[in-house]
Amino acid sequence: MSLFFAAAEAAEEGPHIAIAPDTLFEIAGFPITNSMVYGWIAAIFIIFVLATAYRKMKLAGSKGFAGMVEAGVEFIVGMLENTLGNRRLAVRYTPIFAALFFFIMFNNWLGLLPGTGPTFEYGGHPILRAFTADLNATFAMALFGMILVQVLALREQGPKNHIKHYFPLKVYNPFNYLIGAFEIFTEFTRLISLGLRLFLNIAIGEILIAVSAYLGGSVASVAALPFTLFEIFVGALQAFIFVVLVAAYLSATMAGHGNEQVEPVQR
């Protein structure tokens, strides 16, 4: 994502707006794009940061950045408990959903760092591009989210009850198969919606920062600053929305089918 730190350059050369990622090189015929490279860098950085925060956490409560991470994890636990209606499931699946939340949020934020965008180039292409500003990446995360829903639903309610979610009527009832087809189609629309929502919000933010920097002229950094600060908020919000939607899809998939086995909420 274009940064207000590099806004002066954008003001002189015009806004750099790229919807598709650029291929930097190939490995065994497989294209490696700038968004993939930045995604790998971001993943390593996120693991290091969260591991450092984990070592600094204390039973009596943490302070500083570790405290912020701890608060974020507790927030995810509460969100999952409210969505799934079960404390046990919330605690069990918090590591997965928290990792997804922090991965998306930090990738959104890292796209705002200096050096992202056209600042550094290789072969005429920007080396670094925000991972979540790549439609392929957001669809991959959406696919992961929907597969996660299916796997966890199968684990909690078993194959029989899971199939009943899609085909709730009697086997000989023709409407049963119409309902099943509609439910399966709905899963694909959820996949598309998840991927597009995240991509469009991040990509549009990237465009707004680049255009505002270009229109700002000699005060490009000042002109782009409000949009950059707003994108920090949007980056966290979109990560939260993504996780909430995946949790809601999981809850809807398990609702009324096999949840008799689920323990009541324990506070």
SULSULJO-V751105 format. One record per residue. N is the residue number from 1. RES is the residue in one letter. PSI is psi in radians with two decimals (none if undefined). Layout:
# SULSULJO-V751105
N/RES/PSI, N/RES/PSI
This chain:
# SULSULJO-V751105
1/M/2.39, 2/S/2.42, 3/L/2.57, 4/F/-0.30, 5/F/-0.53, 6/A/0.34, 7/A/-0.55, 8/A/-0.70, 9/E/-0.70, 10/A/-0.62, 11/A/-0.55, 12/E/-0.70, 13/E/-0.12, 14/G/2.74, 15/P/2.38, 16/H/1.88, 17/I/2.05, 18/A/2.10, 19/I/-0.72, 20/A/2.57, 21/P/2.79, 22/D/2.43, 23/T/2.14, 24/L/-0.73, 25/F/3.13, 26/E/2.55, 27/I/1.96, 28/A/0.67, 29/G/-0.03, 30/F/2.12, 31/P/2.35, 32/I/2.00, 33/T/2.90, 34/N/-0.53, 35/S/-0.60, 36/M/-0.77, 37/V/-0.80, 38/Y/-0.57, 39/G/-0.71, 40/W/-0.80, 41/I/-0.77, 42/A/-0.72, 43/A/-0.77, 44/I/-0.74, 45/F/-0.75, 46/I/-0.74, 47/I/-0.75, 48/F/-0.80, 49/V/-0.82, 50/L/-0.62, 51/A/-0.68, 52/T/-0.75, 53/A/-0.67, 54/Y/-0.71, 55/R/-0.42, 56/K/-0.09, 57/M/2.53, 58/K/2.68, 59/L/-0.57, 60/A/0.00, 61/G/2.47, 62/S/2.85, 63/K/2.94, 64/G/-2.53, 65/F/-0.67, 66/A/-0.66, 67/G/-0.64, 68/M/-0.75, 69/V/-0.75, 70/E/-0.72, 71/A/-0.67, 72/G/-0.70, 73/V/-0.77, 74/E/-0.63, 75/F/-0.72, 76/I/-0.70, 77/V/-0.83, 78/G/-0.71, 79/M/-0.78, 80/L/-0.67, 81/E/-0.74, 82/N/-0.63, 83/T/-0.80, 84/L/-0.30, 85/G/0.46, 86/N/2.12, 87/R/-0.69, 88/R/-0.81, 89/L/-0.63, 90/A/-0.82, 91/V/-0.70, 92/R/-0.70, 93/Y/0.04, 94/T/-0.75, 95/P/-0.67, 96/I/-0.86, 97/F/-0.60, 98/A/-0.71, 99/A/-0.71, 100/L/-0.73, 101/F/-0.88, 102/F/-0.62, 103/F/-0.80, 104/I/-0.79, 105/M/-0.82, 106/F/-0.58, 107/N/-0.67, 108/N/-0.76, 109/W/-0.67, 110/L/-0.37, 111/G/-0.17, 112/L/-0.03, 113/L/2.70, 114/P/2.44, 115/G/-0.30, 116/T/2.36, 117/G/-2.57, 118/P/0.11, 119/T/-0.84, 120/F/2.32, 121/E/2.70, 122/Y/2.05, 123/G/0.50, 124/G/0.11, 125/H/2.51, 126/P/2.38, 127/I/-0.67, 128/L/2.31, 129/R/2.42, 130/A/2.25, 131/F/-0.72, 132/T/0.00, 133/A/0.15, 134/D/2.10, 135/L/-0.62, 136/N/-0.70, 137/A/-0.76, 138/T/-0.60, 139/F/-0.62, 140/A/-0.73, 141/M/-0.64, 142/A/-0.71, 143/L/-0.73, 144/F/-0.77, 145/G/-0.74, 146/M/-0.63, 147/I/-0.69, 148/L/-0.74, 149/V/-0.81, 150/Q/-0.76, 151/V/-0.81, 152/L/-0.64, 153/A/-0.74, 154/L/-0.70, 155/R/-0.70, 156/E/-0.60, 157/Q/-0.10, 158/G/2.79, 159/P/-0.72, 160/K/-0.91, 161/N/-0.52, 162/H/-0.73, 163/I/-0.59, 164/K/-0.44, 165/H/-0.63, 166/Y/-0.55, 167/F/1.38, 168/P/-0.29, 169/L/-3.12, 170/K/2.67, 171/V/-0.64, 172/Y/-0.08, 173/N/2.05, 174/P/-0.50, 175/F/-0.37, 176/N/-0.70, 177/Y/-0.51, 178/L/-0.75, 179/I/-0.74, 180/G/-0.75, 181/A/-0.70, 182/F/-0.74, 183/E/-0.73, 184/I/-0.71, 185/F/-0.67, 186/T/-0.64, 187/E/-0.68, 188/F/-0.66, 189/T/-0.61, 190/R/-0.71, 191/L/-0.84, 192/I/-0.74, 193/S/-0.77, 194/L/-0.84, 195/G/-0.77, 196/L/-0.72, 197/R/-0.85, 198/L/-0.81, 199/F/-0.85, 200/L/-0.71, 201/N/-0.71, 202/I/-0.74, 203/A/-0.72, 204/I/-0.68, 205/G/-0.70, 206/E/-0.76, 207/I/-0.73, 208/L/-0.75, 209/I/-0.76, 210/A/-0.77, 211/V/-0.75, 212/S/-0.64, 213/A/-0.71, 214/Y/-0.75, 215/L/-0.39, 216/G/-0.35, 217/G/-2.14, 218/S/-0.31, 219/V/0.70, 220/A/-0.72, 221/S/-0.71, 222/V/-0.71, 223/A/-0.62, 224/A/-0.29, 225/L/-0.84, 226/P/-0.70, 227/F/-0.60, 228/T/-0.77, 229/L/-0.68, 230/F/-0.63, 231/E/-0.45, 232/I/-0.77, 233/F/-0.76, 234/V/-0.68, 235/G/-0.76, 236/A/-0.71, 237/L/-0.78, 238/Q/-0.61, 239/A/-0.74, 240/F/-0.77, 241/I/-0.73, 242/F/-0.84, 243/V/-0.72, 244/V/-0.74, 245/L/-0.74, 246/V/-0.75, 247/A/-0.68, 248/A/-0.68, 249/Y/-0.68, 250/L/-0.77, 251/S/-0.73, 252/A/-0.63, 253/T/-0.60, 254/M/-0.20, 255/A/2.17, 256/G/0.11, 257/H/1.62, 258/G/0.05, 259/N/0.00, 260/E/-0.43, 261/Q/-0.24, 262/V/2.35, 263/E/2.63, 264/P/2.80, 265/V/2.29, 266/Q/2.17, 267/R/none
